[in-house]
Amino acid sequence: MTLTQHIGRCGLCERPLGKKVEWHHRIPKSRGGTEVMPVHPICHRIIHASVSNQELATTFADVAVLKARPDISRFLRWIADKPADFHAPTRRPDTR
């Protein structure tokens, strides 16, 4: 069994994981977090492009709340039908 088969699905978009897997700290390590979830690299990038570490530590540590954010929700709809190893540039929104 490969690592990807063992892990299964992305903690953000819930698509099957591909060859590259990153580990997202729900509460940033810099804020004392230890719990991680496997995510696609593109999903990890959108989280950190959209939400500050302070916001992750307080408001968005709950994945359901993070997914409900309008920008993340929009991303999740867009990424839903993409292959597991899909990659595209991630842009930081103009406003935070």
N, C-alpha and C positions, 0 to 999 in steps of 0.2 A: 504494500500500500504506500503510495507516495504521500508526501506532506499535504499536497493540495487535496487529494482524495480524503485524507483524514480530517482536514479542516472543513472542506465543503463549500460554504457560501460566504460571500462578502457580508460583513457586518453592517454595511450601509445600504448597498443597493440590492442585496440578496441574490445577485446573479452568481452562477458557479465561478469559483476562482480559477485563474489561469496559471501560467508558468511563474509569473512574478506575484509575490504576496508581500504586503507590508503589514506591520502591526501598529494599529492606532491605539494610543492611550486615551481612554474615554475622558479621564481627568489627566491633564498633562503631567509628565514626570516632574516638571519644575514646580508643580502645585501639589506634589505628594501622591500622584496617581500611580497605581500599580496594575490595574486591570487593563488588559489589552484585547482587541478584537482584530481578526484578520480582515484586510480590505484590499481592493485593487489599488494600484498606485494612483490611478486617475481619481478614484473616490477619496483617497487620502489627501490628494492635492486640493480637491474642492472643499473639503472640510477646513483645511488650514488657510485657504484663500478667502473663505467666507466668515470664519469665526475666530476671534482672538483666543489665546490661551486662557485669559481671564474669563471670557464667556463660556469656554468649554468647561472650566472648573466649576462654574456656578450654574448658569442657565441651561447649558446644552450637554451636560454629562449623560443625561437620559437620551438614548438614541432615538426614541420615538419623538421627543421634542425637537431634536436636531432635524429629523426627517420632515417635520411639519413646517420648518422655516420655508418661506416662499422660494428663496433662491435654491435651496437644497432640494425641495420638492420638484421644482422645475428641472433641475439636473437629473433627478431620479427618473422622471418621465422620459427625458431625452436619452439617457444611457440604457434604458430597459431592454432595448432590442439589439444592443451592440454586443459583439463577441467578447469573451472573457479577457482577452489580451488587447483589447482596443485601447488606443492611446490618442490623445489630442492635447494641444496646449491648454493649460488652465490659466485663465485670466482672473486677476483679483478684481472684484467689483469696484466701481468708482466710489461708492459710498459704503460705509460700514455702519 
